[in-house]
Amino acid sequence: MRHLSEGRSIADPYCVIVAGSPDVVVVGAGVVGAACAYFLATSGARVQLIDRSFVASGSSGACEGNVLAWDKELERELPLALRSADLWADLARTLPDGFEYDRKGSIVVAETEAELCASAERARLLATLGVRGEVLDAEALRREEPHAAHDLPGGVLYPGDAQLEPRLATIALTRAAVARGATLTTDRTVERIMRRRDGAVTGIGTSAGAIAAGAVVVAAGVWTPALVETAGLSVPVTPRKGQIVVLERSPVRFRRKLSEAGYVAAVEAGDDAALQIAMVVESTESGTALLGSSRQHVGFDREVDIDVAGAIARRAARFFPVLDGARALRVYAGLRPLSPDHVPIVGPFAEAPNLCVATGHEGAGIGLAPATGELVAAWHAHAPTPVPIEWFSPDRFAPAALAVS
Ligand SMILES: Cc1cc2nc3c(=O)[nH]c(=O)nc-3n(C[C@H](O)[C@H](O)[C@H](O)COP(=O)(O)OP(=O)(O)OC[C@H]3O[C@@H](n4cnc5c(N)ncnc54)[C@H](O)[C@@H]3O)c2cc1C
């Protein structure tokens, strides 16, 4: 990749790249764009991070902050998740701004003996791949979480899983990127991506004029396909709505991050599936508790549906009866960027080698953001990556690739 910040001017019929133009424009200041900007700036690139609204105004401000390994696709997503978990731990130690990072461990709670057997089986498989888990019987589950319902047979504790506050984490990454020389531009919509006849990208068109750049990274979450289309390319990401119920502060505390064993089935359900609800419960540093979550295909609708919120609360109370009658402080909804094979889409297009996308993380974009940013920065610098970026290529959905697979 050319670095264009050495004072040269490169003129072409479409765009002029002058001294001071960024090496890379990153579109979208959600957690993924912020992580890309941070790692790119750390590697020495001149970065401009642009958002049409404010930092964490998209899905990264309407989600939970689980950093989990146990629920990942095993071949490509798990190695990325393990790398990302280590990076989050490092970032929590090294970034000046805190983001309530807590490697508190998570418990997958089984509702039936069959679920407990299946969860134990998965734990054995994950252990062979570097994820430590401990099977809990009913008594051990209640020692860990005294509020667990008495008929629950047990679960699996994954001590390496963590929790963080996603808005604070996105802001911390953004501020650290700026401290390393990145420019942040908010309230600026990117309207199009500009390409030359040979396919290369020359920059972007925004609501306040064009910006020339050596490369463009689109990390615009569920809005990525619309922007990539302006360059004549496609990314098959669709929005998958989810809601979270925030409870009022109360003395009831949950020690671990809690998810029901049926969560993976809800995540993997077909793209046209009806409403899915799987229990996820966490206590936060401020003393509230978050109850999740739902999965629905309802386009770009981000309105709260109070019936869905009620169903989420009932599901949580099934596992933790102490929550029956708990009072909600607020409810919010966000859109998960879903890819057809449930694996993130990260990397350049063969047709436009200096246009990179970073999206498709569905319900795991917070957890996977640092490793994604690291991959994108390594791509830009032609540096080796801990995990092959080709695993996540947008080209795997091109018609020719699909015909072969
Ligand atoms: C209910 C719920 C719970 C979740 N829980 C978790 C969890 O516990 N752990 C986890 O890892 N993940 C979780 N997720 C998933 C996570 O929220 C997403 O994967 C992640 O936030 C995606 O981040 P992003 O940066 O790709 O997108 P976003 O955060 O949506 O950022 C995209 C940004 O692009 C900007 N943008 C879009 N178009 C343009 C344009 N044309 N010009 C300029 N800017 C533009 C937007 O304003 C936005 O700020 C959850 C999601 C939901 C909905």
The ligand as a Gaussian input file, in Angstrom:
#p B3LYP/6-31G(d) Opt

LIG

0 1
 C      -28.840000      -6.076000      21.602000
 C      -27.423000      -6.262000      21.171000
 C      -26.511000      -6.835000      22.049000
 C      -25.202000      -7.043000      21.649000
 N      -24.308000      -7.551000      22.545000
 C      -23.020000      -7.718000      22.182000
 C      -22.071000      -8.235000      23.114000
 O      -22.382000      -8.488000      24.270000
 N      -20.795000      -8.435000      22.683000
 C      -20.406000      -8.144000      21.407000
 O      -19.254000      -8.385000      21.069000
 N      -21.285000      -7.623000      20.509000
 C      -22.569000      -7.403000      20.868000
 N      -23.471000      -6.915000      19.969000
 C      -23.021000      -6.659000      18.594000
 C      -22.306000      -5.325000      18.485000
 O      -23.131000      -4.295000      18.983000
 C      -21.967000      -5.067000      17.024000
 O      -21.386000      -6.192000      16.417000
 C      -20.974000      -3.898000      16.943000
 O      -21.420000      -2.811000      17.721000
 C      -20.777000      -3.475000      15.500000
 O      -19.902000      -2.388000      15.531000
 P      -19.591000      -1.574000      14.214000
 O      -18.539000      -0.591000      14.575000
 O      -19.357000      -2.512000      13.105000
 O      -20.973000      -0.846000      13.847000
 P      -21.662000       0.427000      14.505000
 O      -21.405000       0.526000      15.944000
 O      -23.075000       0.406000      14.063000
 O      -20.894000       1.633000      13.838000
 C      -21.103000       2.010000      12.500000
 C      -20.946000       3.525000      12.435000
 O      -20.948000       3.901000      11.060000
 C      -21.567000       5.154000      10.964000
 N      -22.005000       5.315000       9.576000
 C      -22.869000       4.527000       8.889000
 N      -23.004000       4.981000       7.638000
 C      -22.195000       6.059000       7.511000
 C      -21.912000       6.960000       6.455000
 N      -22.468000       6.823000       5.230000
 N      -21.061000       7.972000       6.681000
 C      -20.459000       8.122000       7.906000
 N      -20.703000       7.296000       8.942000
 C      -21.558000       6.280000       8.747000
 C      -22.703000       5.083000      11.956000
 O      -23.121000       6.375000      12.360000
 C      -22.090000       4.277000      13.087000
 O      -21.562000       5.100000      14.120000
 C      -24.795000      -6.679000      20.342000
 C      -25.709000      -6.078000      19.484000
 C      -27.008000      -5.863000      19.876000
 C      -27.958000      -5.206000      18.937000

